[in-house]
Amino acid sequence: MKKGIGKAHSKIILLGEHSVVYGYPAIAVPLKNIEIECEILESKTNFCCNENDTLSVAIFTALKYLKKEKEKIKYSIKSEIPTKRGMGSSAAVSIAAVRAVFDYFNQKIETDLLEKLVNVAETTAHQNPSGLDAKTCLSEKPIKFIKNKGFSYIDINLGAYLVIADSGIYGNTREAVEKVRNLGENAKEPLKNLGELTEKFESLIKNKFETEKVKKIGQIMTNANDELKKIGVTIEKTEMLVEKALENGASGAKISGGGLGGCIIALCKSQKIAEKVKKILIENGAINIWIEKI
C-alpha cells in the first residue's frame, strides 16, 4: 500500500514568556527526543479539510501546493507531544503532516518551503502565530526570537539536563496573555525584569570564561518564575512542582509557555539529580516527564 511518513520534534520556551509579546527576547529550545509522526495512506474517499483543525489544514495546504486537492488519502498520527502544554504540538503536527504529504507523492521539500507551508497552516488555525514554534520545531539548535525583528540561532551547550514536567493541566495562552494585558501598568516592571533576565542568560551563555554557569542560569530561571507569578500566570500546582524541583537539587525551575497550567522546567547539573527530580515530580502529580541534555 502506498504511504508517506513525516516526523517532527517538540520544543519548549526556556525564557521570555509573555515579555516576548512586548518586544523583549525569548529563548526556545528544540526537544529532539520528543516526536510526532504523521502517516498518509490511500483512501476510498477524497480528503476533506476541516478549517478548525491544524493537522487537517496542514495536509490540505500541502495538497494544494502540489495541486493534489482531490487526492483520495487519509492520515494517522502517533504523538509523544501533549497538546495545550506549550510544547509546540500544533506546529510539530503541521510539520509532520506536510512532510508526510510530500513523502506520499515522492516529492522532496526544502526547509524554507516547509516552513512557509507550515506558517500558512498555523495562520489559518491560530490567526496570528509568531512563527517561533514552527521555527524551533524545525531547528536542531536553540533559537532567540524578538518580535518584529526575527530569529537567530544560539549555542547553549551547558552539559546539564533539563527536566520537562507536564502538570496535567491544560495551559491557556490566550487567557494568560489577556490577563497580563489587563494588568496594564502593573505588568510593566515584571515584564521588564523578565526581558532583562533573558538578556542576562544570553550574556552568560556567550561568556566562555564564566564559571558556575548552570548555577547562575538556574537562578535566572527561578527569578523568572517569580516574575511570572507576579503577573498571575502561575497556578498552585505548577508552583508546587517548581518548589519540589528546587528542594531536590535542581539549580533552577520555572513554568514554561503561556502558563495557567502546562509544563514546568527544571535545570539540573547532572543526570543523577535530574532522575531524582523526575521521581519526586511524578510522586507529586506530574503526569509526564522528559529529560533532555542541554
Secondary structure as UniProt FT lines:
FT   STRAND          3..15
FT   TURN            17..18
FT   HELIX           19..22
FT   STRAND          26..42
FT   TURN            51..52
FT   HELIX           54..65
FT   TURN            66..67
FT   TURN            69..70
FT   STRAND          73..79
FT   TURN            83..84
FT   HELIX           89..104
FT   TURN            105..106
FT   HELIX           111..126
FT   HELIX           132..138
FT   STRAND          143..146
FT   TURN            147..149
FT   STRAND          150..153
FT   STRAND          161..166
FT   HELIX           173..183
FT   HELIX           184..187
FT   HELIX           188..206
FT   TURN            208..209
FT   HELIX           213..230
FT   TURN            231..232
FT   HELIX           236..247
FT   TURN            248..249
FT   STRAND          252..256
FT   STRAND          263..268
FT   HELIX           271..283
FT   TURN            284..285
FT   STRAND          288..293
//
